[in-house]
């Protein structure tokens, strides 16, 4: 996994965890979790790899946590609070 700080207005407000998930989930090749606690982001990345796309709703229901996934077919899905730009 690759971890990177999430910075807003010069402050670290969370951690982005990028998990390359080609072996664990047959339908997801990449996932990104954002949230204030690194360990929980790691746990959510693992859960998403194992449970698949259905886990997005669970992550979206957690206060302060969001997720983005890319499927093997190139499809992209994300929780409703995940901020997409550009």
C-alpha positions as CSV (number, residue, x, y, z in Angstrom):
1,X,0.0,0.0,0.0
2,X,1.0,3.6,-0.6
3,X,0.2,6.2,2.0
4,X,0.2,9.9,1.4
5,X,-1.0,12.8,3.6
6,X,-4.2,14.6,2.6
7,X,-3.5,18.3,2.9
8,X,-6.0,21.2,2.9
9,X,-5.1,24.8,3.4
10,X,-1.6,23.8,4.4
11,X,-2.8,21.4,7.2
12,X,-2.7,17.6,7.2
13,X,-6.4,16.6,7.6
14,X,-6.1,12.9,6.8
15,X,-4.3,10.1,5.0
16,X,-4.9,8.7,1.5
17,X,-4.2,5.0,1.3
18,X,-3.8,3.6,-2.2
19,X,-4.1,-0.2,-2.3
20,X,-3.3,-2.1,-5.5
21,X,-5.7,-5.0,-5.2
22,X,-5.1,-7.2,-8.1
23,X,-4.8,-10.4,-6.2
24,X,-7.5,-10.2,-3.5
25,X,-10.5,-8.9,-5.4
26,X,-11.4,-10.2,-8.8
27,X,-13.2,-7.1,-9.8
28,X,-11.2,-4.2,-8.2
29,X,-7.7,-3.3,-9.3
30,X,-7.3,-0.1,-7.3
31,X,-8.8,1.5,-4.3
32,X,-8.3,4.8,-2.4
33,X,-9.5,5.4,1.1
34,X,-9.5,8.8,2.8
35,X,-9.9,9.4,6.5
36,X,-8.4,10.8,9.6
37,X,-7.0,7.6,11.1
38,X,-4.3,5.8,9.1
39,X,-4.9,2.4,10.7
40,X,-8.6,2.5,9.9
41,X,-7.9,3.5,6.3
42,X,-5.7,0.4,6.0
43,X,-8.4,-1.8,7.5
44,X,-11.0,-0.3,5.2
45,X,-8.7,-0.9,2.2
46,X,-8.4,-4.6,3.2
47,X,-12.1,-4.9,3.7
48,X,-12.8,-3.4,0.3
49,X,-10.4,-5.8,-1.3
50,X,-12.1,-8.8,0.2
51,X,-15.7,-7.7,0.1
52,X,-15.6,-5.9,-3.2
53,X,-17.7,-3.0,-4.5
54,X,-20.5,-3.7,-2.0
55,X,-18.2,-2.4,0.8
56,X,-18.5,1.2,-0.7
57,X,-21.8,1.8,1.0
58,X,-20.4,0.7,4.4
59,X,-17.4,3.0,4.0
60,X,-19.7,5.9,2.9
61,X,-21.7,5.5,6.1
62,X,-18.6,6.1,8.3
63,X,-18.1,9.7,9.4
64,X,-15.0,11.2,7.9
65,X,-14.1,8.2,5.6
66,X,-14.5,8.0,1.8
67,X,-13.4,5.5,-0.9
68,X,-12.8,5.4,-4.6
69,X,-12.3,2.2,-6.7
70,X,-11.3,1.3,-10.2
71,X,-12.6,-2.0,-11.6
72,X,-10.9,-4.4,-14.0
73,X,-13.0,-3.0,-16.8
74,X,-11.9,0.5,-16.0
75,X,-15.1,1.5,-14.3
76,X,-14.9,4.0,-11.5
77,X,-17.1,4.1,-8.4
78,X,-16.9,6.2,-5.2
79,X,-18.7,7.0,-2.0
80,X,-21.0,10.1,-2.2
81,X,-18.6,12.3,-0.2
82,X,-15.5,11.6,-2.2
83,X,-14.4,14.9,-3.8
84,X,-13.6,14.5,-7.5
85,X,-12.0,17.4,-9.3
86,X,-10.8,18.2,-12.8
